[in-house]
Amino acid sequence: FSSILGWFHRGYVDVVGYTYGSHPILYSSGNQPFMPMMCSGEYGFNCNYMPIVKESNKRKALAFWREGLRLEHIHVGYSFLSFYKVIESQFKQGKKKVNWINSEILTLTGEAGNRVKELQHNKIDAGLHVFKSCRCAVAHASLGGEIIDPDIPEDRTRIQQDLIIVHALAEKFIREELNIPDEMDVYKGRNA
């Protein structure tokens, strides 16, 4: 529910505590790096028209999306992996995933599109770069292989720059391939 709700409202929802007993006593899981905010007021928060997501693969994609958003300002590398898993979790064959990424990465706009153009200008294959120099470099630490070293500021900066690419690809996949609407998609299509 929290993953669907977060996607629908273009943010993320994370359970950080709960109340119990007859008096509201907040239990929290330690200091949270961000204060969760919820819109309030008579029309501030509305779950009407939220999509019903029954397929487990779609729910997993939304869960990885939520995890990626949650980690974006905490651990960029793990955020990158979560956004990458949105796409990776939807393919049985790696070749189909690679083909999708390579075709869609060229259609990105905004900051992500600018980063792709910057990579291309430097004669770097953007799709391969996202896989080898980012995803594998964060996930694996093999001797002599490419890694993201937490002690090297340039590595942290580069993964931060490339995070916008995989973030945009994950959003595109959920929106266009899985066809899961958010509140603005629903608003555009419903008869008020």
Disulfide bonds with the S-S distance in Angstrom:
none
